[in-house]
Amino acid sequence: MSLLSVKCKLIPDASTAEKLSRTVEQFANACNYALQVARQENAWNKFALQRLVYRELRERFGLSANLAVRVIARVGKRKGHKAGGFKATSVDYDQRILSVNVDTETVSLSTVDGRARVPMRIAGYQRHLLRTAKSIQGGTLVRGRDSWYVHLWCEYDDPPAMAPNGFLGVDLGIVNIATDSDGEAYSGKHLNSVRHRYRRLRRKLQKKGTKSAKRLLKKLSGKEKRFANDLNHRISKRIVAKAQRTGRGIALEDLRGIRERVRLRKPQRATLHSWAFHDLGQKLRYKAERSGVALVWVDPANTSRQCPACGHTEKANRPTQALFRCVVCGYSGAADYVAACNIASRAAVIQPNAGVRDAMHGYRATCKPRTSVRGR
């Protein structure tokens, strides 16, 4: 089974919006209270924490039994976080306190003021996902800046695992967001120019500090993220479609911890930390999973320094950032393409007959269990 989060916009009237706002605020207050108790008593087990706070959550914050249980479940995930609390932005729901009617485009939610039936806007792709889901396990009510959304947790049967006939290696980068072992590059030039433009504009407005500048900053909030999100969706869709069409699996570098390992000069740090490689990996993961395409992660060490022809590995093989030239056999090519070829070769050795579930098992535990989809 696989879970996918389908995002739909809610259209509540004024009185319903007030109910939702009170529910979000009381849920956050309850989470912060339970978090304080958990830290004081070192009680992170859900049963131990429930014995300590359940009655208080019901009586003090006016939560239903199921909402109180969802508070405890959310707080239990904060073990190890020594600081910070919860903001009034979202509420978790399970099947018993959330139901969806796709035909009438409504969702029924439990609030602190009773049950509320809220109209929602379902686009064509979301409708397809909701109708083909085996079940809806629950969802998350999210309060945006000027709007409300519900993220529905849809469960699907895993498609038949396709035995890969080789692997399509994908090298992730900044100049080129992705380059595959077929030689196709997905340029990041436009995205990088957008990031630089927004960074300069934010710096200018923050320095100005007037009320109009702050209003514009608020208006700009999230635009860069949405642009990068859309681009990653389009790139991941093309890569998965190519792998499925050619009967291959997909191989990626395991880049976890790269931001901590890499040391850069100050002007380069913003570019590295805005690099959305994890987001692209997540989108490739769930799209591959939904298509029955095997996906594996390989060791990224020296993928752009190793010669795919003779196997010689040396730093001198990279005379420039963009060029690879082997000092032993003379093989040369674009560095990103060479890295993608090496990634594909390593995947073929490590996982020659991997299915989707087996190939992804080692990495899935570190990934978020659900990926939000809107119009994809």
C-alpha positions in Angstrom: 0.0 0.0 0.0 1.1 3.6 -0.7 -0.2 6.9 0.7 -0.5 10.1 -1.2 -1.7 13.4 0.1 -4.2 15.2 -2.3 -4.6 18.9 -1.7 -8.0 20.6 -2.2 -9.1 24.1 -1.5 -12.0 24.7 0.9 -14.6 27.4 0.4 -16.1 28.0 3.9 -18.7 30.7 4.6 -17.9 33.3 7.3 -19.4 31.3 10.2 -17.8 28.0 9.1 -14.4 29.8 8.8 -14.8 31.0 12.4 -15.4 27.4 13.5 -12.3 26.2 11.6 -10.2 29.0 13.1 -11.2 28.2 16.6 -10.5 24.5 16.0 -7.0 25.3 14.6 -6.2 27.6 17.5 -7.5 25.2 20.2 -5.7 22.3 18.6 -2.4 24.2 18.6 -2.9 25.3 22.3 -3.6 21.7 23.2 -0.5 20.5 21.4 1.7 23.1 23.2 0.2 22.0 26.6 0.7 18.3 25.9 4.3 19.1 24.6 5.0 20.9 27.9 3.8 17.9 29.9 5.7 15.5 27.7 9.0 17.4 28.3 8.4 17.7 32.0 7.6 14.1 32.5 9.7 12.7 29.7 6.6 10.9 28.6 6.7 10.4 24.8 5.0 7.1 24.6 1.5 7.8 23.3 -0.2 5.6 26.0 1.8 7.2 28.8 1.2 10.7 27.5 -2.5 10.0 27.0 -2.9 9.0 30.7 -1.4 12.3 31.7 -3.1 14.8 29.4 -6.2 13.2 27.8 -8.8 14.5 30.3 -7.3 17.9 30.3 -7.3 18.1 26.5 -11.0 17.3 26.5 -12.1 19.6 29.3 -9.8 22.6 29.0 -9.6 22.9 25.2 -13.0 21.5 24.2 -11.6 18.8 21.9 -13.5 15.7 20.9 -12.0 12.4 21.8 -10.5 11.8 18.4 -9.0 15.3 18.1 -7.5 14.8 21.6 -5.9 11.5 20.4 -4.6 13.3 17.2 -3.0 15.9 19.5 -1.2 13.2 21.4 0.0 11.5 18.2 1.4 14.8 16.8 3.2 15.7 20.1 4.7 12.2 20.2 6.6 12.9 17.0 8.4 15.9 18.7 10.6 13.7 20.8 14.2 15.0 20.7 13.1 18.6 19.8 14.4 20.6 22.7 12.9 23.9 21.6 9.9 25.3 19.8 6.2 24.7 19.9 3.2 24.4 17.6 1.7 27.2 15.6 -2.0 27.5 14.8 -1.8 26.4 11.2 -3.2 22.9 10.9 -5.3 20.1 12.5 -4.9 16.3 11.9 -7.9 14.1 11.3 -8.5 10.4 11.0 -11.3 8.5 9.2 -13.7 8.8 12.1 -13.7 12.6 12.1 -13.3 13.4 8.4 -15.3 12.2 5.5 -15.4 13.3 1.8 -18.2 13.3 -0.8 -16.5 13.7 -4.2 -19.8 14.0 -6.1 -21.1 17.0 -4.0 -17.5 18.3 -3.5 -17.9 18.6 0.3 -15.8 17.5 3.3 -17.3 16.9 6.7 -14.9 17.8 9.6 -15.1 17.6 13.4 -14.6 21.1 15.0 -14.7 22.4 18.6 -18.2 23.6 17.7 -19.5 20.4 16.3 -19.4 18.8 12.9 -19.0 21.2 9.9 -19.7 20.4 6.3 -17.5 22.5 4.0 -17.6 22.9 0.2 -14.3 22.3 -1.6 -12.9 22.8 -5.0 -11.8 19.6 -6.7 -9.8 19.9 -9.9 -9.8 17.2 -12.6 -6.6 15.5 -11.5 -7.5 15.6 -7.8 -10.9 14.1 -8.7 -9.2 11.2 -10.5 -6.9 10.6 -7.5 -9.8 10.6 -5.1 -12.0 8.3 -7.2 -9.2 5.8 -7.8 -8.1 5.7 -4.1 -8.7 2.5 -2.2 -9.6 4.5 0.8 -9.2 7.9 2.4 -7.4 7.4 5.7 -7.9 11.0 7.0 -6.4 14.3 6.3 -5.0 17.6 7.5 -6.9 20.9 7.7 -4.5 23.7 6.8 -5.0 27.4 7.3 -3.3 29.5 4.6 -2.7 33.2 4.6 -6.1 34.0 3.1 -7.6 30.6 2.4 -8.2 27.1 3.8 -7.1 23.7 2.4 -7.5 20.1 3.2 -4.8 17.5 2.5 -6.5 14.1 2.1 -4.5 11.0 2.9 -5.4 8.6 0.1 -4.4 4.9 0.1 -3.6 3.1 -3.1 -2.7 -0.5 -4.0 0.9 -0.7 -5.2 1.1 -1.3 -8.9 2.8 -4.5 -10.2 6.5 -4.1 -9.7 8.2 -3.8 -13.1 11.6 -5.7 -13.4 13.9 -3.0 -14.7 15.8 -3.5 -17.9 18.7 -1.4 -16.8 18.7 2.0 -15.1 18.3 5.6 -16.1 20.9 7.5 -14.1 20.0 11.0 -12.9 22.6 13.5 -11.7 21.1 16.3 -9.6 22.8 19.7 -9.7 22.4 23.5 -9.5 23.4 24.7 -13.0 21.4 21.8 -14.5 18.7 20.7 -12.1 19.0 17.2 -13.5 20.9 15.4 -16.2 20.1 11.8 -17.2 22.4 9.1 -18.6 20.7 9.5 -22.0 22.3 12.9 -22.2 19.2 15.0 -21.7 19.7 18.0 -19.4 17.0 19.8 -17.5 18.4 23.4 -17.1 18.2 25.3 -13.9 19.1 28.6 -15.5 15.6 30.1 -15.4 15.0 28.8 -11.8 18.3 30.3 -10.6 17.6 33.6 -12.2 14.2 33.7 -10.5 15.8 32.8 -7.1 18.4 35.6 -7.5 15.7 38.1 -8.5 13.5 37.3 -5.5 16.6 37.3 -3.2 17.6 40.8 -4.4 14.1 42.1 -4.1 13.7 40.7 -0.5 16.9 42.2 0.6 15.9 45.6 -0.9 12.5 45.6 0.7 13.8 44.4 4.1 16.4 47.2 4.1 13.7 49.8 3.2 11.4 48.6 6.1 8.3 50.8 5.3 4.8 49.6 5.6 4.4 49.3 1.9 7.6 47.3 1.7 6.3 44.9 4.3 3.0 44.5 2.4 4.9 43.7 -0.8 7.1 41.2 1.1 4.0 39.5 2.4 2.5 39.4 -1.2 5.8 37.9 -2.5 5.8 35.2 0.2 5.8 31.7 -1.3 6.0 32.7 -5.0 9.6 31.4 -5.3 8.7 28.2 -3.6 5.7 27.6 -5.8 7.7 28.2 -8.9 10.4 25.7 -7.9 7.7 23.2 -6.9 6.0 23.4 -10.3 9.4 23.0 -12.1 10.3 20.0 -10.0 6.9 18.4 -10.8 7.4 18.9 -14.5 11.0 17.5 -14.5 10.1 14.5 -12.3 7.1 13.7 -14.5 9.3 13.7 -17.6 12.0 11.5 -16.0 9.5 8.9 -14.7 7.7 8.8 -18.1 11.0 8.2 -19.9 12.0 5.4 -17.5 8.5 3.8 -17.8 8.5 4.0 -21.6 11.9 2.4 -21.9 11.4 -0.3 -19.2 14.2 1.0 -17.0 14.5 1.9 -13.3 15.7 5.3 -12.0 18.9 5.7 -10.1 19.7 8.8 -8.0 22.6 9.8 -5.7 21.9 9.6 -2.0 22.6 13.3 -1.1 21.5 13.2 2.5 23.7 15.5 4.7 25.3 17.2 1.7 24.6 20.7 3.1 26.5 19.8 6.3 29.4 18.2 4.4 30.1 20.9 1.8 32.0 24.0 2.7 31.5 27.0 0.4 32.3 30.7 0.2 29.6 33.0 1.6 28.2 34.1 -1.8 27.6 30.5 -2.8 25.8 29.4 0.4 22.4 30.9 -0.5 22.5 29.0 -3.8 23.3 25.7 -2.0 20.7 26.0 0.7 18.0 26.9 -1.8 18.8 23.8 -3.8 15.6 21.7 -3.8 17.2 18.3 -4.5 15.3 16.6 -1.7 12.0 17.9 -3.0 12.8 16.6 -6.5 13.8 13.3 -5.1 10.5 13.0 -3.2 8.5 13.8 -6.4 10.5 11.2 -8.3 9.9 8.7 -5.5 6.2 8.9 -5.4 5.7 9.2 -9.2 7.9 6.2 -9.7 6.0 4.3 -7.0 2.7 5.1 -8.6 4.0 4.0 -12.1 5.6 0.8 -10.9 9.1 2.0 -11.8 12.0 0.9 -9.6 13.9 3.6 -7.9 17.3 3.2 -6.2 19.8 5.5 -4.4 23.5 4.9 -4.9 26.7 6.2 -3.2 27.5 9.7 -4.6 31.2 9.5 -3.9 33.3 10.4 -7.0 30.5 10.0 -9.5 31.7 13.0 -11.5 35.4 12.1 -11.1 35.3 8.5 -12.2 35.9 7.7 -15.9 33.0 5.6 -17.3 35.3 4.1 -19.9 38.3 2.9 -17.9 37.2 3.4 -14.3 40.1 5.7 -13.4 39.1 8.1 -10.5 41.0 11.3 -9.9 40.3 14.9 -9.1 42.3 16.0 -12.1 39.7 14.3 -14.3 37.6 17.5 -13.7 39.6 20.3 -15.3 36.6 22.6 -15.0 33.2 22.5 -13.3 31.4 21.6 -16.5 34.0 19.4 -18.3 35.2 15.8 -17.6 38.5 14.6 -19.2 40.1 11.4 -18.1 43.9 11.8 -17.6 44.5 8.1 -18.4 42.4 7.2 -21.4 41.5 10.7 -22.7 37.7 10.1 -22.5 35.9 13.5 -22.3 32.3 14.8 -22.0 30.0 16.9 -19.9 30.6 16.3 -16.2 26.9 16.0 -15.4 26.4 13.4 -18.1 29.4 11.4 -17.0 28.1 11.4 -13.4 24.7 10.2 -14.6 26.3 7.3 -16.5 28.3 6.3 -13.4 25.1 6.5 -11.3 23.3 4.2 -13.7 26.3 1.7 -13.7 26.4 1.6 -9.9 22.6 1.0 -9.7 22.9 -1.9 -12.2 25.5 -3.6 -10.0 23.8 -2.9 -6.7 20.2 -3.6 -7.7 20.2 -5.7 -10.9 16.7 -7.1 -10.3 15.1 -4.6 -7.9 11.4 -4.1 -7.8 9.9 -0.9 -6.6 9.4 -1.9 -2.9 12.8 -3.7 -2.6 14.8 -1.0 -4.3 13.3 1.8 -2.2 13.3 0.1 1.1 16.6 1.4 2.4 15.7 5.1 1.7 12.0 5.2 2.3 12.4 5.3 6.1 14.1 8.7 5.9 11.5 10.2 3.6 8.2 11.9 4.5 5.4 9.3 4.2 3.1 11.5 2.2 3.7 13.8 -0.7 1.2 16.6 -1.5 -0.2 16.7 -5.0 -2.1 19.5 -6.5 -2.9 19.3 -10.2 -0.1 16.9 -11.0 
